[in-house]
Amino acid sequence: QVQLVESGGGLVQAGGSLRLSCAASGRTFSTYAMGWFRQAVGKEREFVASISGSGGISYYADSVKGRFTISRDNAKNTMYLQMNSLKPGDSAVYYCNAYSSGAGRYWGQGTQVTVSS
């Protein structure tokens, strides 16, 4: 069982920055690949970024490359998403995700990010 809790969302002006956090429960955090997804109003949920269990390998959606950075601190059971140069198109509910081939996939409740012009 894994529980995920996102935080750090809020309202920010275009060009600004925001850092999201995802706190995870469990004793095997480092065995899970982690990721961020987002869903805007009226849109499908889309992939944003992911990171391997060790934190050594990361992937990003083309729309956020160069602006967002995913990271994790396994000692704190926490994953982060540093979002810079935010655009109105980044406005969405951001969801934390954890995946293990053995345990399956888990989702957080989401945190709202709103970017104003």
C-alpha angles and dihedrals in degrees: 000000000000126000120198127194122186125204140165101068122135147117120312135166122248110277092028131114138240134179121213123200131200117197115199133197124212139080097253102054094138092059092063126085107222134208149168126234129178138201125198123200109283093007136103120258109266137195117256109170143332138197134199123245093261093044092239099114127049136177130197137193111247090243093064103033112128093016106059129053125195121203141159139207107207092187088062097036088235136130125197139200115200108199119194133174090023120200131200087250089065091067108119145106106282119214129200117222134191125192136188126170088222101040103030133226129320134189137204124222095255137241126237121242118188122183117193127203 
